[in-house]
């Protein structure tokens, strides 16, 4: 969901995204070597659910000078005029839940979200889009592995998103 400012600031807007994912941790093993020899430990997999709420400031190239009439769909207009590149950056909240072996842990982390993409308008209201998104945050789970045994780390997700968008009131 987003909004672009009218008239002379039509290149500036804001948007909010909400999406959910399950970037689970697979079961794995690791070895520790010390003076007493080598020890191998198996770490159980962890179920992780994450809902992201991202709020970004968007800068776009609407293909015309602010205040100028939209001529992209008039006869003789070139197809390239229907492309609209954009970039966006802002804070994101990450609401997470982990569970493994009867232990559960919750965390709400603050991070950032970045998007870079382009829209191709099929009509004044409907556009196809493709964008790259980067989300990042530092997360801490107090009881992620077992009661009293936590987990802390950096979360980074790279996503390529494609879809169709509908724009109320044209642009």
Secondary structure as UniProt FT lines:
FT   STRAND          2..4
FT   HELIX           7..9
FT   TURN            10..11
FT   STRAND          12..21
FT   STRAND          28..34
FT   TURN            35..36
FT   STRAND          37..43
FT   STRAND          46..60
FT   TURN            66..67
FT   TURN            72..73
FT   TURN            75..76
FT   HELIX           79..82
FT   STRAND          83..100
FT   TURN            101..102
FT   STRAND          103..121
FT   STRAND          126..146
FT   TURN            147..148
FT   STRAND          149..166
FT   TURN            168..169
//
